[in-house]
């Protein structure tokens, strides 16, 4: 089977509440611009190219798209690109968005939304996406303070029918417990990839025990974060990549998918070839020996 024929179905499936998604999805953060996300001097991506990438993703079986109203560059908004490319939306397409952070029209970051401001952020996502409800909304936070008021505000919007399911992003275990005392949580989005700490792994496993999807971000970018794919691959990553005839980035993504059946992937790209490669990772199977070699913390304790 060539990568051109591999679809997202090869990655298996998981449920976000009552919504079934393939484990390889698509992240829209990099879609509105070339180069680093959120950079003040970012060049807008060609609209037609962005639309082609989104439509091709769906053709390849991707039915989970991660986005946010603050994903924009001069002239381009991820949400509006998604709307233009995919509306009317396929029945099985799940669009996950996030609230909390915000940017002004010039791209400058604003203070995170208060409980009262979260409704306007939800409504802005609805407007841009052309939806009457949002499938999944993640509350993204910074810090360790209580999230009860903010998550409670989103829970009220869920009760009102504007949101179907709730998730969390960039959190600690105590935040998850706090949120669950208010409303069900279907997913956690946290930074995770090769080199993750034992504590991060424990949290990933905790989510699995509770049947909560764990959705890593920067699993390919690593230290590159918003700048994109890291070039700082370990010798072990290169060795495994050569053995499978794939790129180091594909091995990094495959490693995260091997961390549990509840782990979803949302790699982002504005390039059609990279999109095909990302989706093809869902069929890549790593051996126990390869997984051990790729995990520096496991190697240190064995």
ABEGO torsion letter per residue (X at the ends): XBAAABBAAAAEBBBBEABBBBABBBBAAAAABBEBBGBAABBBBBAAAAAAAAAAAAAAGBABBBBBAABBBBGBBAAAAAAAAAOBBBAABBBBBBBGBBBBAAGBBBBBBBAAAAAAAAAAAAAAAGBABBABBBBBBBEABBAAAAAAAAAAAAAAGABABBBBBGBBAAAAAAAAAABBBABBBBBBBBGBBAAAAAAAAAAAAAGBBBBBBGAAAEAAEAAEBBABBBAAAAAAAAAAGBBAAAAAAAAAAAAEAABBBBBBBABAAAAAAAAAAAABBBBAAAAAAABAAAAAAX
